[in-house]
Amino acid sequence: MTVERRSAPLGRSRRPTIKDVAEAAGVSRSTVSRALTGRGYAASDVRERVLRAAAELGYVPDVMARTLKQQVSRSVGVLVSDLRNPFYAELAAGASREARERGYTMVLADTSLSAEAEGEAAEALVALRVAGVVVTPNSSAVSTYLSSHGIPVVEVDRQFAAGSTDGVVVGNRVGARTATAHLVGLGHRRIALFIDETDWTTGYERYQGYLEALSAGGIKVDPELVVSSGWDVTGSHRRALDMLRGPERPTAVFAANNVLAEGVWRAIGELGLRVPGDISLVAFDDAPWMSMVSPQVSAVSQDTFNLGATAVRRLDERIERPESDSVTTVLNVRLVERESTAPPPAI
């Protein structure tokens, strides 16, 4: 004889509700709501009883239901361009900590420098009814779209909608000017600029800082030394190989971000050249690898973690005071001089 043993299928236990907490604490549901949210009066002994009951039951507030009811969310969106780049990862980390300290849940999206991905992420954040968004924008479209849905926006690292949305940026022009002037002061006259773009505020301002330092040093700009080197290490590496193989190679390179600096660094090593004996190198963005290689790379340092944190603080202020004038906050940068810069080789 075959005996079949049957058991009930495994199922998830029911999620505790606010009604369960109210019954366990012996109070009304409205009292539970006031005790848990801190909105409205609840006697201290009642609040403690409610909190104890909620903890014992494992009650977790239904944030989405609360959002639908109140049309208010305690979530903020953070859209960054490329989490593979340590700059954006550190920015997101700063934003995350500040959001958590201010009682927000952070929704993070990597747009991969894609306008389509950025648009899709913005639509998703609107659907989630986030309280606000911090974005490293690819264009003005994302800020315009979010603002049209009544969602506060803070543009961070670069700005496309200055004057209509808040922004948190760094001193790009002064940083680039300081880095280039450092090379000029060492005696360099042929200083190449590796840059990804000059249309965004970051690229444009760093380009202008480079030009200002050359002008102050009495050096005429050579267009051949301004290299549009793409967005990644591969493109920068390829362009650096082409330039450094030439008979009139520069004696110094200013790379406008950490990714481009890595491409130049690799090309210099591949060609058997020495830093700084043959080529001096200075970068914008002090990435971790720059202090780990030998010789260590001089760089313009910006507090990227604080950049993200400051953007969330500004967003929180905007959420609290939506009618106040837009503000652009500029954070300081500094040049960290290491071992990769020296006077040009004697000819």
C-alpha positions as CSV (number, residue, x, y, z in Angstrom):
1,M,0.0,0.0,0.0
2,T,1.2,3.4,-0.8
3,V,0.7,6.1,1.7
4,E,0.7,9.7,0.6
5,R,1.6,12.3,3.0
6,R,0.3,15.7,2.2
7,S,1.1,19.0,3.9
8,A,-0.1,22.5,3.4
9,P,2.1,24.5,0.9
10,L,4.5,26.8,2.5
11,G,3.2,30.4,2.5
12,R,4.3,33.7,3.7
13,S,2.9,34.8,7.1
14,R,0.6,37.8,7.0
15,R,2.3,41.1,7.2
16,P,1.4,43.0,10.5
17,T,-0.8,46.0,9.9
18,I,-1.4,49.2,11.8
19,K,-4.7,47.6,13.0
20,D,-2.6,44.8,14.6
21,V,-0.4,47.3,16.4
22,A,-3.4,49.3,17.6
23,E,-5.0,46.1,19.1
24,A,-1.7,45.0,20.7
25,A,-1.2,48.5,22.3
26,G,-4.8,49.0,23.2
27,V,-5.2,52.2,21.3
28,S,-6.9,53.5,18.2
29,R,-5.3,53.4,14.7
30,S,-5.1,57.2,14.6
31,T,-3.1,57.1,17.9
32,V,-0.7,54.6,16.4
33,S,-0.2,56.8,13.4
34,R,0.6,59.8,15.5
35,A,2.9,57.8,17.7
36,L,4.9,56.3,14.8
37,T,5.1,59.4,12.6
38,G,5.5,62.0,15.3
39,R,2.8,64.1,13.7
40,G,0.2,65.1,16.3
41,Y,0.0,64.5,20.0
42,A,0.5,61.2,21.7
43,A,1.4,60.9,25.4
44,S,4.9,59.6,26.1
45,D,3.7,56.4,27.8
46,V,1.3,55.7,24.9
47,R,4.0,56.4,22.4
48,E,6.3,53.9,24.2
49,R,3.6,51.3,24.3
50,V,2.9,51.7,20.6
51,L,6.6,51.5,19.7
52,R,7.0,48.4,21.8
53,A,4.0,46.7,20.2
54,A,5.2,47.6,16.7
55,A,8.7,46.2,17.4
56,E,7.3,43.0,18.9
57,L,5.0,42.5,15.9
58,G,7.7,43.4,13.4
59,Y,5.5,46.1,11.9
60,V,7.0,48.0,9.0
61,P,5.1,51.1,7.7
62,D,3.7,50.8,4.2
63,V,5.6,53.8,2.7
64,M,3.9,53.5,-0.7
65,A,0.4,53.5,0.8
66,R,1.3,56.5,2.9
67,T,2.6,58.2,-0.2
68,L,-0.5,57.6,-2.2
69,K,-2.6,58.9,0.7
70,Q,-0.6,62.0,1.5
71,Q,1.0,62.7,-1.9
72,V,4.3,63.0,0.0
73,S,7.2,60.7,-0.2
74,R,10.3,60.2,2.0
75,S,12.3,59.0,-1.0
76,V,14.7,60.9,-3.1
77,G,16.1,60.0,-6.5
78,V,19.8,60.2,-7.4
79,L,20.7,59.9,-11.1
80,V,24.4,59.6,-11.9
81,S,26.2,59.2,-15.2
82,D,28.5,56.2,-14.7
83,L,29.0,54.2,-11.4
84,R,32.1,52.5,-12.9
85,N,33.8,55.9,-12.5
86,P,34.9,56.2,-8.9
87,F,33.9,59.9,-9.0
88,Y,30.2,59.1,-9.4
89,A,30.4,56.2,-7.0
90,E,31.8,58.5,-4.3
91,L,29.2,61.2,-5.1
92,A,26.4,58.7,-4.7
93,A,27.9,57.5,-1.4
94,G,27.8,61.0,0.0
95,A,24.3,61.5,-1.2
96,S,23.2,58.2,0.3
97,R,24.6,59.0,3.8
98,E,23.0,62.4,3.8
99,A,19.7,61.1,2.6
100,R,19.7,58.5,5.4
101,E,20.5,61.0,8.1
102,R,17.7,63.2,6.9
103,G,15.2,60.3,6.9
104,Y,15.0,59.7,3.2
105,T,15.2,56.5,1.3
106,M,17.5,56.9,-1.7
107,V,16.6,55.5,-5.2
108,L,19.8,55.3,-7.2
109,A,20.0,55.0,-11.0
110,D,23.0,54.9,-13.4
111,T,22.2,56.6,-16.7
112,S,25.4,55.5,-18.4
113,L,25.6,58.9,-20.2
114,S,22.5,57.8,-22.2
115,A,19.8,60.3,-22.8
116,E,17.3,57.5,-23.2
117,A,18.3,55.8,-19.9
118,E,18.2,59.2,-18.2
119,G,14.6,59.8,-19.5
120,E,13.4,56.4,-18.5
121,A,14.9,56.8,-15.0
122,A,13.2,60.2,-14.6
123,E,9.8,58.8,-15.6
124,A,10.2,56.0,-13.1
125,L,11.0,58.5,-10.3
126,V,7.9,60.5,-11.2
127,A,5.8,57.3,-11.0
128,L,7.4,56.6,-7.6
129,R,6.4,60.1,-6.4
130,V,9.8,60.9,-5.0
131,A,10.1,64.0,-3.0
132,G,13.0,65.3,-5.1
133,V,15.9,64.4,-7.4
134,V,19.6,65.0,-7.4
135,V,21.0,64.5,-11.0
136,T,24.3,64.7,-12.9
137,P,22.5,65.8,-16.0
138,N,23.3,65.0,-19.6
139,S,21.2,67.9,-20.8
140,S,18.6,70.3,-19.6
141,A,15.8,67.8,-20.6
142,V,15.8,65.8,-17.4
143,S,15.5,68.9,-15.1
144,T,12.8,70.4,-17.3
145,Y,10.8,67.2,-17.3
146,L,11.1,66.6,-13.5
147,S,10.2,70.3,-12.8
148,S,7.2,70.1,-15.0
149,H,5.9,67.4,-12.7
150,G,6.5,69.5,-9.6
151,I,9.5,67.6,-8.5
152,P,12.4,69.6,-7.0
153,V,15.7,69.1,-8.7
154,V,19.3,69.8,-7.8
155,E,21.9,69.5,-10.6
156,V,25.2,68.4,-9.2
157,D,28.7,68.5,-10.7
158,R,27.4,70.3,-13.8
159,Q,24.5,72.6,-14.6
160,F,22.2,73.0,-17.6
161,A,19.3,74.8,-15.9
162,A,21.1,77.4,-13.8
163,G,18.7,80.0,-12.6
164,S,15.7,77.7,-12.7
165,T,17.0,74.8,-10.6
166,D,19.4,74.6,-7.7
167,G,23.0,73.4,-8.4
168,V,26.0,72.2,-6.5
169,V,29.3,72.4,-8.4
170,V,33.0,72.8,-7.7
171,G,35.5,75.5,-8.8
172,N,36.3,74.0,-12.1
173,R,37.8,77.1,-13.7
174,V,40.0,78.0,-10.8
175,G,41.1,74.3,-10.4
176,A,42.1,74.0,-14.0
177,R,43.8,77.3,-14.0
178,T,45.8,76.4,-10.9
179,A,46.9,73.0,-12.3
180,T,48.0,74.5,-15.6
181,A,49.7,77.5,-13.9
182,H,51.6,74.9,-11.8
183,L,53.0,73.4,-15.1
184,V,53.7,76.9,-16.5
185,G,55.6,77.8,-13.3
186,L,57.8,74.8,-13.7
187,G,58.9,76.1,-17.2
188,H,56.6,74.1,-19.5
189,R,55.5,75.8,-22.7
190,R,54.0,72.8,-24.6
191,I,51.2,71.8,-22.3
192,A,48.5,69.5,-23.8
193,L,45.0,69.4,-22.5
194,F,43.1,66.1,-22.6
195,I,39.4,66.9,-22.2
196,D,36.1,65.0,-22.9
197,E,33.9,67.9,-23.9
198,T,33.6,71.7,-23.8
199,D,29.8,72.0,-24.0
200,W,28.9,71.1,-20.4
201,T,29.8,73.5,-17.6
202,T,32.5,71.2,-16.3
203,G,34.4,70.8,-19.5
204,Y,33.9,74.4,-20.6
205,E,35.1,75.9,-17.3
206,R,38.1,73.6,-17.1
207,Y,39.0,74.5,-20.7
208,Q,38.7,78.2,-19.8
209,G,40.9,77.8,-16.8
210,Y,43.5,76.1,-19.0
211,L,43.4,79.0,-21.5
212,E,43.6,81.6,-18.7
213,A,46.8,80.0,-17.2
214,L,48.5,79.9,-20.6
215,S,47.6,83.5,-21.3
216,A,48.9,84.6,-18.0
217,G,52.1,82.8,-18.7
218,G,52.5,84.5,-22.1
219,I,52.0,81.2,-24.0
220,K,50.1,81.1,-27.3
221,V,47.4,78.4,-27.5
222,D,48.3,75.5,-29.9
223,P,45.0,73.9,-31.1
224,E,46.9,70.7,-31.8
225,L,47.6,70.4,-28.1
226,V,43.9,70.5,-27.1
227,V,42.8,66.9,-27.4
228,S,39.1,65.8,-27.5
229,S,39.8,62.4,-26.0
230,G,36.3,60.8,-25.6
231,W,34.6,59.6,-22.4
232,D,36.7,56.6,-21.4
233,V,40.1,55.2,-20.7
234,T,40.3,53.5,-24.1
235,G,39.7,56.7,-26.1
236,S,42.1,58.7,-24.0
237,H,44.8,56.0,-24.2
238,R,44.5,55.9,-28.0
239,R,44.7,59.6,-28.4
240,A,47.7,59.8,-26.0
241,L,49.6,57.2,-28.0
242,D,49.1,59.2,-31.2
243,M,50.2,62.4,-29.6
244,L,53.2,61.1,-27.6
245,R,54.7,59.2,-30.5
246,G,55.0,62.4,-32.5
247,P,58.3,64.3,-33.0
248,E,56.9,67.4,-31.2
249,R,55.2,65.9,-28.3
250,P,54.2,68.0,-25.3
251,T,56.4,68.2,-22.3
252,A,53.3,68.1,-20.0
253,V,49.7,67.0,-20.0
254,F,46.8,68.3,-18.0
255,A,44.0,65.7,-18.0
256,A,40.6,67.2,-17.3
257,N,39.3,64.2,-15.3
258,N,40.5,61.0,-13.7
259,V,39.4,58.7,-16.5
260,L,41.4,60.6,-19.1
261,A,44.4,60.8,-16.8
262,E,44.4,57.0,-16.6
263,G,44.5,56.7,-20.3
264,V,47.4,59.1,-20.6
265,W,49.2,57.4,-17.8
266,R,48.9,54.0,-19.5
267,A,50.1,55.4,-22.8
268,I,53.2,57.0,-21.3
269,G,54.2,53.7,-19.7
270,E,53.5,51.8,-22.9
271,L,55.8,54.0,-24.9
272,G,58.6,53.6,-22.4
273,L,58.5,57.3,-21.4
274,R,59.1,58.5,-17.8
275,V,56.9,60.5,-15.5
276,P,58.0,63.2,-14.9
277,G,61.4,62.9,-16.6
278,D,59.9,62.9,-20.1
279,I,56.3,64.0,-19.5
280,S,54.8,65.8,-16.5
281,L,51.2,64.9,-15.7
282,V,48.5,66.6,-13.6
283,A,44.9,65.7,-13.5
284,F,41.5,67.1,-12.4
285,D,39.9,64.6,-9.9
286,D,42.1,63.0,-7.3
287,A,41.2,59.3,-7.9
288,P,42.5,56.7,-5.4
289,W,44.9,55.1,-7.9
290,M,46.8,58.4,-8.3
291,S,48.3,58.1,-4.8
292,M,49.0,54.3,-5.3
293,V,51.1,54.4,-8.4
294,S,54.8,55.4,-8.6
295,P,55.4,58.2,-9.2
296,Q,52.2,59.5,-7.5
297,V,50.1,61.8,-9.7
298,S,49.5,65.4,-8.9
299,A,45.8,66.3,-9.0
300,V,43.2,68.8,-8.4
301,S,41.2,67.4,-5.5
302,Q,37.6,67.9,-4.9
303,D,35.6,66.6,-2.0
304,T,33.3,64.3,-4.1
305,F,31.6,62.7,-1.1
306,N,30.7,66.2,0.3
307,L,29.5,67.1,-3.2
308,G,26.9,64.4,-3.1
309,A,26.0,65.2,0.6
310,T,25.7,68.9,-0.1
311,A,23.4,68.2,-3.1
312,V,21.0,66.2,-0.8
313,R,21.1,69.0,1.9
314,R,20.2,71.5,-0.8
315,L,17.4,69.3,-2.1
316,D,16.0,68.9,1.4
317,E,16.0,72.7,1.8
318,R,14.2,73.0,-1.5
319,I,11.6,70.5,-0.5
320,E,10.9,72.4,2.7
321,R,10.9,75.8,0.9
322,P,9.8,75.2,-2.7
323,E,9.1,78.9,-3.5
324,S,12.6,80.2,-2.5
325,D,15.0,81.5,-5.2
326,S,17.3,78.9,-6.8
327,V,20.8,78.7,-5.5
328,T,24.1,77.5,-7.0
329,T,26.6,76.3,-4.4
330,V,30.3,76.3,-5.5
331,L,32.6,74.1,-3.4
332,N,36.4,74.7,-3.2
333,V,39.1,72.6,-4.8
334,R,42.8,72.4,-4.2
335,L,45.9,71.2,-6.1
336,V,47.7,68.3,-4.4
337,E,51.3,68.3,-5.6
338,R,52.9,64.9,-5.8
339,E,55.7,63.4,-7.9
340,S,54.4,63.5,-11.4
341,T,55.4,67.1,-12.2
342,A,58.8,68.5,-12.7
343,P,60.6,71.1,-15.0
344,P,60.7,70.0,-18.7
345,P,63.6,67.9,-19.9
346,A,66.6,69.9,-21.2
347,I,66.7,70.1,-24.9
